[in-house]
Amino acid sequence: MEHPGRARLVRGFPWPRLTAIAGPSKRLGVTPPSPSGRSIAGIAILLLLIALLAVLVALLSRVVGGWPVLVQGLFYVLLVIAWTMPLKSLVRWMVTGRFRAADAAPRH
């Protein structure tokens, strides 16, 4: 007999899942919501951005490859940081439908 407060292993998952999360949802017939069109479009845009970053890195590899190793590392770190900047807006759009955050307090 299983203790009600303990996590149990659910078939198909390599990590413990809480019974309250994984077990009853299947027994009660609860299905997760289907992804919205924005989510699917956002994932497609994200995959496109990843592909563009890979192409950019491949194109720059000859030039950057001649630089000292520490400079190369710094360049690639800065490139990835610059690449991730628009991702916050993309994820916000996927979730809310807006690119900008809503103001916390209305302006007078």
ABEGO torsion letter per residue (X at the ends): XBBAABBBBBBGBABBBBAAAAAAAAAAGBBBBBBBAAAAAAAAAAAAAAAAAAAAAAAAAAAAAABBAAAAAAAAAAAAAAAAAAAAAAAAAAAAGBABBBBABBBX
